Each structure stands twice: as structure tokens, then as C-alpha cells.
Amino acid sequence: GGGAGGGAGGFFAPRTAAAAAALDLAQTPWPSHVRDPIDASRVCVYVDPLDGTNEFAAGNLVAVTCLLGVAVDGRPAAGVIGQPFHTPTAGRIVWGGRGVGVRGLEDIGDARRVRNAGLG
């Protein structure tokens, strides 16, 4: 149970186009400036798929991150930090944005599974 599209912890993004179409975004906990559609020409997404390349090559996996930043009209709007090797056994994803705060400080799972899935 829980909020729209998610469990007891709150909102989770839909994983399919059909699920997204069925979701009433007005019923989510997101502020309107995050959930209201905007023209894609106003959006810039920055991606650093392997921040800490030298650390990764040296085996210092805890320093490795995957970074995403989103700007709207040239102003930062949201960001995501994936830390697949946050601890020797677990990773995490930290994300946040204007009006939302910082979320996702919980672990995402066993880092060995991330490596075995070809994501690390």
C-alpha cells in the first residue's frame, strides 16, 4: 500500500509507459514545479557515468559514483548520485531537488549483485 505508484515509503516512479499514463501526478507528494510538464528545450541533463575513473581503475570502489544533474532554464533543478559501492556489501542512490529535499539515503542492495549485473 502507500502513496501513488509506490509502497509505504512514498512515491515510486512508474516503470512502464502504461503505468505512467495511469498515474495521476496531482495525487503524488511532488511539488507542482516538479510534476508539471515543461518543454524539453528548456531542460539540460548532465551525466557523468563513472565519476572516479582513476579510483575505479585502482580498485578504490567506495569513491566511485554515477552522477546525474538536471537544469531547467539554466538553473539546477535536481540531481542524483549513485554510489554502487557505498559500503563493501551495499550501494545507495541519493537524490534531491528544489522543493523536494534530499532523499534516498538508504542502501540499495548488495554491491556484488551490481557488479554481476554489469553495472559496476
ABEGO torsion letter per residue (X at the ends): XEBBGBBAAEBBBBABAAAAAABBAAABABBAAAABBBBAAABBBBBBABBGAAAAAAGBAAABBBBBBBBBGGBBABBBBBBAAABAABBBBBBBBBGAEBBGABBAEBAAAAAAAGAX
